[in-house]
Amino acid sequence: MKNILITGGAGFIGSHVVRLFVNTFTKDKIYNLDALTYAGNLENLKDVENSPNYEFIQADIQNLELLQTIFEEKNITHVVHLAAESHVDRSITDPSAFIKTNIIGTSNVLDILKDCKSTKSAIIVTTDKVYLNLEKKKKFKELEDKIADALAFMDACGINSDFNRRLKTVNFWTSHEAL
């Protein structure tokens, strides 16, 4: 049995991912971790809230100690990290929230993942604001090559090579034209 943790699972995209996982991986446990800030809404998940393979955990990825406890107590084997601040206009009025969640929170998740022996794989989903700004004409293959090059470099240096093989990164464009 897999114990899958989905961060940001009460948000718009996250709730769809949670619902898909709960309905697809019925023999596995799906943990939905969300701080329930402005973007989180458990009403999005009413249809799965009583599923036997689903559990909601209200927590913030900025709390490293609580995250570590959750990983240990729930024996997390797989992670889909979606939790993030969004909406550019909010980043202008409150940039510290973006730094705390998108950088420090994601760093907390990554720190736990690199040391967590029970976690077999992780998918980190982000916007182009974190890694790089992609031109419209570039293909996903070019992004995959850049990630592969970075991971190969880290492997060659002996930096967390096992962790790097378990980590996958997904980058979404934020412009409507790319959809």
trRosetta pair geometry for C-beta under 8 A, 3 or more apart (Angstrom, degrees):
i j d omega theta_ij theta_ji phi_ij phi_ji
1 27 6.2 -125 -113 145 85 84
1 28 5.7 159 -166 -112 72 58
1 29 6.6 54 161 -7 115 90
2 25 6.8 -52 59 -178 121 138
2 28 4.0 -9 59 -133 89 127
2 29 7.3 -154 97 37 54 66
2 77 4.9 -123 -148 74 70 132
2 78 5.5 5 -174 6 121 120
3 28 7.2 -157 -72 -174 27 88
3 29 4.9 -5 -117 66 68 110
3 31 6.8 26 177 -11 83 116
3 74 5.4 172 172 151 138 89
3 75 5.3 108 21 90 157 76
3 76 5.2 -117 108 -114 107 37
3 77 4.9 108 44 7 75 91
3 78 7.3 160 79 28 46 74
3 118 8.0 0 51 146 120 124
4 21 6.1 -128 101 -176 149 141
4 25 6.8 62 2 90 145 159
4 28 5.8 51 -6 145 110 127
4 29 6.9 173 26 88 69 55
4 30 5.3 -19 71 -111 104 62
4 31 6.8 -180 89 25 48 75
4 76 7.6 81 -124 -152 13 80
4 77 7.0 -49 -70 65 54 83
4 78 4.5 -22 -109 75 80 105
4 79 7.4 173 -160 -83 60 26
4 80 7.0 23 178 -1 103 99
5 31 4.7 -24 -106 73 66 112
5 33 6.0 11 -169 -5 98 120
5 70 7.3 102 -116 138 140 117
5 71 7.5 -58 -31 -96 159 70
5 74 7.0 105 -72 102 110 144
5 76 4.7 -16 -19 -133 122 128
5 78 7.3 176 25 90 66 52
5 79 5.0 -15 67 -111 98 76
5 80 7.4 -172 95 32 52 62
6 9 4.2 85 108 -75 109 118
6 14 6.3 147 151 -159 113 94
6 17 5.9 177 -150 112 142 116
6 18 5.4 -167 78 -84 155 83
6 21 6.7 177 -46 23 139 156
6 30 6.7 3 0 -172 115 92
6 31 6.9 169 23 85 67 55
6 32 5.5 -19 68 -110 101 61
6 33 7.0 172 82 26 46 74
6 79 7.7 158 -84 -161 36 51
6 80 4.7 -6 -113 65 79 104
6 82 6.5 10 -179 12 84 115
7 14 7.7 -87 108 -124 38 134
7 33 4.9 -30 -107 76 64 105
7 34 7.3 140 -169 -79 50 57
7 61 5.7 47 -155 -69 140 128
7 79 7.4 16 -11 -169 100 98
7 80 7.4 -161 24 95 67 56
7 81 4.9 10 39 -133 121 60
7 82 5.7 179 83 43 68 64
7 83 3.8 -68 143 -14 105 111
7 109 6.7 -84 -20 -97 160 140
8 11 5.0 -20 173 7 88 124
8 13 7.8 13 130 74 115 92
8 14 4.3 -153 122 -74 76 146
8 33 7.8 5 -10 87 37 71
8 34 5.9 92 -122 -106 20 89
8 40 7.6 -132 -151 -85 53 102
8 81 7.5 73 12 -179 112 46
8 82 3.7 -127 70 96 124 86
8 83 3.3 -176 -48 -77 100 53
8 84 6.4 -6 -90 8 153 62
9 14 4.2 -149 -119 163 26 113
9 15 6.4 102 168 -79 59 45
9 17 6.7 -109 -123 75 80 100
9 18 4.2 85 -165 -60 112 128
9 32 3.5 -117 85 -149 150 95
9 33 6.6 92 10 42 110 41
9 34 5.3 -118 50 -47 69 113
9 45 7.6 43 142 -68 96 146
9 56 7.8 -146 86 -120 124 79
9 82 6.9 107 -67 52 52 128
10 14 6.2 -6 28 95 24 127
10 15 6.0 39 -148 -71 28 97
10 18 7.9 15 -68 -7 42 154
10 32 6.6 102 -48 160 77 122
10 34 3.9 162 10 119 108 176
10 36 6.0 -2 74 -91 158 71
10 39 7.9 133 100 113 82 70
10 40 3.6 54 93 -157 118 92
10 41 5.8 167 163 42 98 31
10 42 5.5 -41 -133 -72 123 57
10 44 6.3 139 -164 46 60 121
10 45 6.7 -83 -115 -9 72 125
10 56 7.7 58 -66 -139 113 116
11 14 4.1 77 49 20 85 114
11 15 6.5 -153 76 -17 34 87
11 34 7.1 -178 -24 -129 77 128
11 39 4.7 12 -118 138 99 110
11 40 5.7 -56 -64 -88 64 61
11 41 7.8 85 -109 18 29 75
11 44 7.9 -21 111 33 10 166
11 82 6.8 -150 46 131 126 119
11 83 7.8 152 -12 -110 132 52
12 15 6.5 -57 -150 26 15 106
12 16 7.4 7 152 -10 52 106
12 39 7.1 -77 -11 -176 85 100
12 44 7.4 -149 -107 -114 38 154
13 16 5.9 -63 -162 36 37 110
13 17 6.4 34 148 -18 71 107
13 82 6.2 -152 97 -162 108 135
13 125 7.8 -136 125 129 142 151
14 17 5.5 -56 -148 37 36 111
14 18 6.1 37 155 -20 70 104
14 32 7.6 117 158 -149 111 101
14 34 7.0 135 125 -87 155 122
14 40 8.0 -28 64 -110 139 81
14 82 4.5 167 -88 99 98 148
14 83 7.6 44 -82 -71 146 56
15 18 5.6 -48 -143 36 33 113
15 19 6.2 35 156 -19 64 106
15 41 7.6 -35 -57 69 145 79
15 44 3.6 -44 -137 134 165 131
15 45 5.4 -134 -143 -59 100 90
16 19 5.8 -52 -145 37 30 112
16 20 6.3 33 154 -20 63 107
17 20 5.7 -55 -148 37 30 113
17 21 6.3 25 156 -15 65 108
17 80 6.2 -147 162 126 142 151
17 82 6.5 169 31 -47 154 152
18 21 5.9 -61 -148 40 28 107
18 22 6.1 28 157 -20 67 108
18 30 6.4 132 -153 157 75 132
18 32 5.0 26 -120 -95 138 122
18 45 6.1 -24 99 -108 137 125
18 48 6.9 -178 131 75 98 151
18 54 7.5 80 175 -133 103 116
19 22 5.9 -53 -141 36 28 110
19 23 6.2 13 163 -5 63 113
19 45 6.7 -154 -67 -119 91 78
19 47 6.9 38 -125 76 116 111
19 48 5.5 -171 -114 -22 70 142
20 23 6.3 -70 -147 46 23 101
20 24 5.7 7 162 -9 65 122
21 24 5.9 -64 -130 46 25 102
21 25 5.3 -21 -173 25 69 114
21 28 7.8 -73 174 84 94 119
21 30 4.9 137 118 -111 116 137
21 80 7.7 -155 -60 10 147 146
22 25 7.4 -53 -102 55 12 77
22 26 7.7 54 166 -93 46 60
22 30 5.0 -108 -80 38 73 155
22 48 4.5 86 98 -160 163 141
22 51 5.1 104 -177 76 121 164
22 53 6.1 159 -145 86 72 101
22 54 4.9 6 -118 -73 125 117
23 26 7.2 -6 -168 -67 25 91
23 48 7.1 -100 -47 -100 87 124
25 28 4.0 -28 155 39 114 118
25 30 6.7 123 76 -58 114 108
25 53 7.2 -158 106 149 75 149
26 53 5.8 -179 -157 -5 43 154
27 53 7.3 -32 -21 -101 1 142
28 53 6.3 78 83 -167 43 129
29 53 5.5 -141 -108 -162 44 74
29 54 7.9 174 -161 -76 60 21
29 55 6.9 3 -176 7 102 110
29 74 7.6 -146 112 -171 136 101
30 53 5.7 63 10 135 89 89
30 54 5.2 -19 69 -105 102 66
30 55 7.4 165 87 26 54 65
31 55 5.3 -20 -111 71 70 97
31 57 5.8 12 -176 -3 101 120
31 70 7.6 158 158 178 152 113
31 74 5.8 18 -59 -169 157 157
31 76 7.2 -83 37 -101 140 100
32 45 7.1 27 -120 -109 179 169
32 54 7.0 11 -9 -166 111 92
32 55 7.1 -175 24 90 76 44
32 56 5.0 -29 69 -110 106 65
32 57 6.8 167 81 24 50 71
33 57 4.7 -22 -101 74 74 107
33 58 8.0 150 -152 -107 56 12
33 59 5.3 -39 -158 54 101 102
33 61 7.4 102 128 -66 124 86
33 70 6.8 69 -95 173 137 163
33 83 7.4 -54 102 -51 92 134
34 40 4.6 146 163 -127 128 140
34 56 7.4 -42 30 -159 101 94
34 57 7.8 130 21 77 56 60
34 58 6.7 -40 77 -117 65 57
34 59 7.8 94 55 47 22 55
34 83 7.0 -180 -115 -98 61 107
35 40 6.6 173 71 -9 56 150
35 58 7.0 83 -132 -170 27 72
35 59 6.7 -61 -85 106 66 26
35 60 4.1 53 -99 -93 120 78
35 61 7.4 -92 -42 2 114 71
35 83 7.3 90 -2 -146 100 128
36 40 4.1 -117 -115 92 41 134
36 41 7.8 111 -139 -71 81 29
36 42 7.2 -19 -108 -33 116 97
36 58 5.8 -25 -3 -133 120 106
37 40 5.8 88 38 10 51 104
39 86 6.7 77 -84 36 155 107
41 44 5.1 95 90 -16 91 102
42 45 5.6 -64 -162 44 58 103
42 46 7.5 96 141 -61 72 66
42 49 7.1 65 176 -93 104 127
42 56 6.8 25 -119 -128 119 160
43 46 5.9 -5 -159 -37 47 109
45 48 5.4 -64 -173 52 84 95
45 49 5.5 109 123 -62 91 86
45 54 8.0 -174 174 178 124 147
45 56 7.5 142 94 -79 151 123
46 49 5.8 -34 -138 -5 30 120
48 51 4.7 -25 -169 -9 74 126
48 54 5.3 125 150 -55 99 168
49 54 6.8 -126 -135 107 22 137
49 56 7.2 -16 -134 -25 85 125
50 54 7.8 51 70 60 11 119
51 54 4.2 68 69 5 102 116
57 70 6.3 102 169 -128 163 132
59 63 6.4 -107 -176 53 93 126
59 66 5.3 -164 -152 136 124 131
59 67 7.1 155 144 -76 135 65
59 70 6.5 -141 32 -53 171 146
60 63 5.0 89 73 -3 88 101
60 66 7.5 67 53 66 67 142
60 105 7.3 -93 163 -112 76 119
61 67 6.3 59 -138 -82 55 132
61 83 5.1 151 -13 91 139 152
61 101 6.8 84 63 -146 108 70
61 105 3.6 77 101 -165 108 104
61 106 7.3 42 139 -59 141 37
61 108 5.6 163 166 70 79 126
61 109 5.8 -21 -158 -49 122 103
62 100 5.4 3 -104 167 135 96
62 101 6.5 -68 -56 -91 106 56
62 104 5.9 44 -125 106 84 113
62 105 4.9 -55 -66 -82 64 91
62 108 6.8 160 -126 -9 22 152
63 66 4.0 20 122 26 121 118
63 67 6.2 152 93 -20 68 86
63 108 7.8 96 68 -166 25 164
64 67 5.6 -57 -147 37 30 114
64 68 6.3 33 156 -21 66 104
64 108 4.6 -136 -94 -136 83 115
64 111 7.2 -10 -136 73 117 136
64 112 7.6 -178 -154 -53 79 106
65 68 5.7 -52 -150 33 31 113
65 69 6.6 32 152 -19 63 105
66 69 5.6 -53 -151 35 34 114
66 70 6.4 36 151 -21 66 104
67 70 5.7 -55 -150 35 32 112
67 71 6.4 32 154 -18 66 105
67 108 5.6 115 30 150 162 117
67 109 7.0 -115 -166 -87 149 58
67 112 5.7 -119 131 -49 114 153
68 71 5.8 -53 -149 36 31 112
68 72 6.3 24 156 -14 65 110
68 112 5.9 -156 -90 -111 68 115
69 72 5.9 -61 -147 41 29 108
69 73 5.8 17 162 -11 69 114
70 73 6.2 -58 -132 44 25 102
70 74 5.6 -2 175 7 64 119
70 76 7.2 42 128 -38 81 126
71 74 6.7 -69 -131 51 14 92
71 75 8.0 67 166 -97 49 12
71 76 4.7 -70 -136 21 66 122
71 112 5.4 179 -35 176 161 131
71 116 5.5 -89 172 -112 138 138
71 118 7.6 158 170 57 88 118
71 119 7.2 -43 -154 -47 114 118
72 75 7.4 11 -180 -70 27 50
75 118 5.3 -119 -166 -178 70 160
76 79 6.4 44 162 -67 127 92
76 116 7.0 -14 72 175 101 150
76 118 6.4 116 69 101 50 115
76 119 5.6 4 108 -84 90 97
77 118 5.8 -84 -90 153 63 87
77 119 6.1 164 -153 -115 23 43
77 120 5.4 8 179 8 82 100
78 119 6.9 144 -76 -151 23 76
78 120 6.2 -31 -75 56 76 89
78 121 5.3 2 -123 65 87 84
78 122 7.1 174 -164 -83 52 49
79 109 7.1 162 170 -173 151 111
79 113 6.5 -99 27 -94 151 117
79 119 6.2 0 -15 -148 107 127
79 121 7.6 -158 34 106 67 51
79 122 4.1 -1 62 -120 104 91
79 123 7.1 -166 100 32 63 58
80 122 7.6 -179 -76 -159 30 58
80 123 4.9 -2 -117 61 70 105
80 125 7.0 21 180 -9 82 114
81 106 6.8 107 158 -126 140 81
81 109 5.2 103 -112 160 141 162
81 122 6.6 24 -12 -178 107 105
81 123 7.0 -169 24 91 71 53
81 124 4.8 -8 59 -117 119 64
81 125 6.4 -178 86 25 61 71
82 125 5.1 3 -101 58 69 123
83 101 6.7 -117 144 -174 95 105
83 105 6.3 -95 110 144 120 138
83 106 7.9 -171 81 -74 89 74
83 109 8.0 156 48 -50 115 142
84 101 6.1 137 -142 132 38 112
84 102 5.1 55 -144 -98 90 87
84 105 7.9 -177 -97 80 52 132
84 106 7.5 22 -91 -59 92 114
84 126 6.7 129 -76 -125 155 65
84 127 7.1 176 136 -7 158 100
85 90 6.7 -134 173 109 108 129
85 91 7.1 129 124 -80 120 85
85 97 5.3 128 -100 127 154 96
85 98 4.6 -122 73 -100 140 64
85 101 4.7 119 -25 63 98 137
85 102 5.6 -86 33 -37 91 104
86 90 7.4 67 96 46 37 132
86 127 7.3 125 -115 -39 93 142
87 90 4.3 64 91 7 105 113
87 91 7.2 175 96 -16 57 83
88 91 5.5 -53 -154 29 40 114
88 92 7.0 40 151 -21 67 99
88 174 7.9 116 -46 147 108 151
89 92 5.9 -51 -158 28 38 112
89 93 6.8 21 153 -5 67 107
90 93 6.0 -63 -145 46 37 100
90 94 6.0 -33 176 44 74 98
90 97 7.2 -59 154 71 107 134
90 98 7.6 139 113 -55 93 106
91 94 7.3 -82 -123 69 20 58
91 95 5.7 51 -178 -102 65 68
91 98 4.9 33 -119 -45 91 151
92 95 7.2 17 -117 -57 14 90
94 97 4.5 30 133 4 112 116
94 98 7.4 136 108 -13 73 86
95 98 5.5 -56 -160 36 49 113
95 99 6.3 47 147 -20 76 104
96 99 5.5 -52 -146 37 39 112
96 100 6.1 39 156 -21 70 106
97 100 5.8 -55 -145 38 29 111
97 101 6.2 7 164 0 65 112
98 101 6.5 -65 -138 48 24 94
98 102 5.1 -10 -178 14 67 124
98 103 7.6 58 136 -6 65 95
99 102 6.9 -51 -101 52 14 89
99 103 5.1 -28 -160 31 54 124
99 104 6.6 51 144 -10 67 101
100 103 7.4 18 -29 52 6 83
100 104 5.2 -36 -150 40 40 125
100 105 6.6 57 141 -28 57 98
101 104 7.2 -1 -41 55 10 83
101 105 4.5 -7 -155 5 42 140
101 106 7.8 63 148 -23 50 82
102 105 6.7 29 -29 46 12 105
102 106 6.0 0 177 -12 38 121
102 126 7.8 99 -155 -138 98 104
102 129 7.7 -20 -179 99 155 116
102 130 6.5 -142 173 -87 112 111
103 106 6.2 -56 -135 39 14 104
103 107 6.2 16 157 -19 56 111
104 107 5.5 -55 -146 37 29 116
104 108 6.5 37 152 -25 63 101
105 108 5.6 -49 -153 28 32 114
105 109 6.8 31 151 -16 64 101
106 109 5.6 -49 -152 34 38 113
106 110 6.3 35 151 -16 67 106
106 124 7.1 81 -154 -153 110 121
106 126 7.5 35 -114 -90 151 119
106 130 7.6 20 35 -137 175 144
107 110 5.7 -56 -145 41 32 111
107 111 6.1 38 154 -24 66 105
108 111 5.7 -52 -145 33 28 113
108 112 6.6 25 157 -15 62 105
109 112 6.1 -60 -154 37 29 108
109 113 6.3 29 151 -21 65 111
109 122 7.9 154 155 -162 106 143
109 124 7.6 144 108 -107 133 105
110 113 5.5 -55 -144 37 33 114
110 114 6.4 32 160 -23 67 103
110 124 7.6 13 -78 -88 97 143
110 167 8.0 37 -129 -117 90 141
111 114 6.2 -54 -148 29 27 107
111 115 7.0 0 161 5 60 110
112 115 6.5 -81 -157 49 30 94
112 116 5.5 32 157 -36 72 119
112 119 8.0 86 129 -10 86 151
113 116 5.7 -54 -128 28 27 114
113 119 5.7 -92 -135 95 71 155
113 122 5.2 -25 -133 -33 142 159
113 163 6.6 111 126 -149 89 106
113 166 7.5 -164 172 101 107 123
113 167 6.9 93 141 -86 142 106
114 160 5.2 -47 -147 -134 115 140
114 163 4.3 6 -125 -116 74 155
116 119 4.3 48 106 8 121 113
119 122 6.4 23 165 -52 124 103
119 166 7.0 108 122 160 87 146
120 166 6.3 -153 163 -137 36 118
121 166 5.1 -143 -104 -168 48 81
121 167 7.8 172 -157 -79 57 27
121 168 7.0 16 -175 -1 100 106
122 166 6.2 58 14 135 84 92
122 167 5.3 -15 65 -114 102 66
122 168 6.9 -176 91 30 52 71
123 168 4.9 -22 -107 74 71 105
123 169 7.7 158 -160 -94 56 19
123 170 6.0 23 -180 -8 101 113
124 167 6.8 7 -7 -168 112 97
124 168 7.2 176 20 88 71 51
124 169 5.0 -23 65 -112 100 70
124 170 7.0 178 83 26 47 70
125 170 4.7 -17 -106 70 73 111
125 172 6.7 28 -174 -13 93 111
126 129 7.6 -124 161 56 99 72
126 130 4.3 -56 168 32 141 142
126 131 6.5 116 90 -17 136 102
126 169 7.2 -23 18 -165 110 95
126 170 7.4 150 22 82 63 61
126 171 6.0 -23 70 -112 85 66
126 172 7.3 -176 89 25 35 81
127 130 6.2 112 62 -3 63 93
127 171 7.4 65 -178 -161 14 71
127 172 5.9 -50 -109 71 55 84
127 173 7.8 57 -156 -158 75 13
127 174 5.1 30 -155 -56 120 112
128 131 6.7 -78 -146 55 45 83
128 132 6.5 -60 -163 86 83 43
128 133 5.4 87 155 -113 119 47
128 134 5.7 -115 -122 10 133 89
128 171 6.0 78 -84 176 64 109
128 172 7.4 -111 -31 87 76 42
128 173 5.8 19 -27 -115 125 51
128 174 6.3 -120 26 -3 99 94
129 133 8.0 36 -91 -81 39 82
129 174 7.3 25 -27 -20 100 141
130 171 7.9 -144 59 -121 99 98
131 169 7.3 106 -73 164 149 141
131 171 5.7 -78 38 -104 139 133
132 143 7.8 -171 59 -119 121 92
132 146 7.3 -37 10 132 153 165
132 171 7.9 -5 47 -151 79 160
134 138 5.0 -121 -169 62 95 130
134 142 7.9 139 -134 85 108 118
134 143 6.6 -33 -93 -71 133 116
134 171 7.3 123 -24 124 132 132
134 173 6.6 -92 60 -89 118 100
135 138 4.9 101 60 -13 81 103
136 175 8.0 -61 -89 72 99 144
136 177 6.5 -35 -116 116 127 123
136 178 6.5 -141 -123 -86 79 88
138 142 4.9 -85 -172 51 103 145
138 143 7.2 102 139 -39 120 87
139 142 5.4 113 61 -2 70 94
139 143 7.8 -133 106 5 49 86
140 143 5.4 -56 -158 39 47 113
140 144 6.1 48 146 -22 75 104
141 144 5.5 -53 -146 38 33 113
141 145 6.3 37 153 -23 65 103
142 145 5.6 -49 -148 32 32 114
142 146 6.7 33 152 -19 63 102
143 146 5.7 -53 -152 33 34 111
143 147 6.5 30 152 -15 66 105
143 171 5.9 -129 -169 42 148 133
144 147 5.8 -55 -148 39 33 109
144 148 6.1 35 153 -20 67 108
145 148 5.6 -54 -143 39 30 112
145 149 6.2 34 155 -22 64 105
146 149 5.7 -51 -147 34 30 112
146 150 6.5 29 154 -17 63 105
147 150 5.8 -55 -150 36 32 111
147 151 6.3 27 154 -15 66 107
147 169 5.6 -161 -124 48 142 121
148 151 5.8 -57 -145 41 30 108
148 152 6.1 33 155 -22 66 107
149 152 5.7 -53 -144 36 29 112
149 153 6.4 33 155 -21 63 104
150 153 5.7 -53 -152 33 30 113
150 154 6.5 28 152 -16 64 105
151 154 5.6 -54 -148 38 35 111
151 155 6.2 40 151 -22 66 103
151 164 4.6 150 -148 179 98 123
151 165 7.8 123 -179 -70 130 48
151 167 7.9 -172 -105 70 124 103
152 155 5.5 -50 -147 35 32 115
152 156 6.3 35 153 -21 64 104
153 156 5.7 -54 -149 34 30 112
153 157 6.5 19 154 -9 63 109
154 157 5.8 -62 -148 44 32 106
154 159 4.2 -85 -165 67 85 111
154 160 6.7 -28 162 59 123 82
154 161 7.0 172 122 -89 86 62
154 164 5.4 159 92 -78 130 151
155 158 7.5 36 -180 -73 32 27
155 159 7.6 -84 -59 48 21 70
155 161 4.6 82 -123 -121 73 104
155 164 6.1 -125 -62 72 86 151
158 161 6.4 -58 -143 -30 38 113
159 164 7.5 76 98 -39 78 128
160 163 3.8 -30 170 38 108 124
160 164 5.8 119 110 -28 86 88
161 164 5.6 -51 -146 33 33 114
161 165 6.7 33 156 -19 63 102
162 165 6.0 -57 -155 33 33 109
162 166 6.8 23 151 -14 64 110
163 166 5.9 -67 -154 39 33 108
163 167 6.2 25 155 -22 70 115
164 167 5.9 -61 -140 34 31 110
173 178 3.5 7 79 74 156 162
173 179 7.4 -141 76 -53 111 65
174 178 8.0 58 46 36 25 130
175 178 5.1 93 72 -1 89 101
175 179 7.9 -147 103 -15 55 84
176 179 5.7 -47 -162 16 48 118
